[in-house]
Amino acid sequence: MREAESLLGQPGVHFYDVNTLEIWADGYIPGAVFFNVRDWKKLLPENKQATLVFYCVNRLCTSSVLAARAVMKLGYTDVRQMPDGIYGWRISGRPVAKP
């Protein structure tokens, strides 16, 4: 999470929340994009070297891993996954945004 926090707000870094809409509504990492949509490919930047950070709810959730693998198959080269998810982010006292 420290690495993710250090990337937050950096140019060329994109955060994607792969949670359900209900979890998203409870709070997400500021600036993150809700990724759990049918046309998710439209949410990706054109630059395939951009840093993409995916997260879901916690370490038991595999949605962010699956999303990260899917975008790597599209040719994105700097794809990361935050294992502790939004729950770990919140528990650590880091800021969240709400829709």
N, C-alpha and C positions, 0 to 999 in steps of 0.2 A: 504494500500500500504506500510505502514511502516513495518508491519509484513513481507510482501512478500520481501521487500528490505533486511530485516535483515536475511532472509533465503537464499538469493541469494549467491551462491558459497559454501554453507555449504555441507559437505559430507552427502550423503543419501537423498538429496533434489532434486527433479526433477520438472522443470517448463515445462508446455505444453501450446502452443499457439493453440487455437481452431478456429482461424480466417480463412478467405478465403486466398488463395495464394496471391492475390493482396494486402491485408492488411499486410500479413506477409512480403512481399517484401518491404513495406514502413518502416519496422523496427519492431523488436521484443525484448523482454527482453533478455539480453545477457545470453547465455546458454540454452535458451528455445528450445524445440523441436516442430517442426510443427506437429500437431496432426491430422489435417483434411485429413487423408489418409484412404484408405480402410482397410489396415492391421495394424490398430492402436494398436492392442493388442501386437504386436511384439515390440512396443516402450516402454512398461511398464517394470519396473525392476522386477527381480525375487522376491525380498524381499517385501512382502506384508505389512510390517510395515514402509516402506520408506515414506517420506513426498512427496506428489504429489500436485502441485499447478497448477490449471487450470485458464486460463483467455481467454476472447475473446476481443471484441472491446470496449464495454462500458456497463453501467448498463441496457441498453435496450436489450442487446444480451443475449440469454439464452443458447447458444451453450456450454459454459463452465460448466453451471449447469448440462446440460444433460450428458456431458462427465464425470463429477465428479460422478454423480449417477451411470453411467455405470461401472466405475471402482470400486466403492464401492460394486456393485453387484458381482464383481469378487473376493471380499474378501479383498481389500485394506482398511486399517484402519485409515490412517492419510491423508485424502483427503481434500484439501482446494480449495476455489474458490476466485479469486480476482475480486470483482464486478466492480471496475472502469475500468478494462481492459487496453488494450494498450493505448487507447486515454488518460485515466487518468494518466497513467504512463508517457507518453510523455509530457502532459501539466504540470506535476509537475516538469519537468526538469530532470527526471531520465534518465540514459543512455540507448540507444537502439543500437542494432546490426543490420546489414543488410546482407542478403545472398550474 
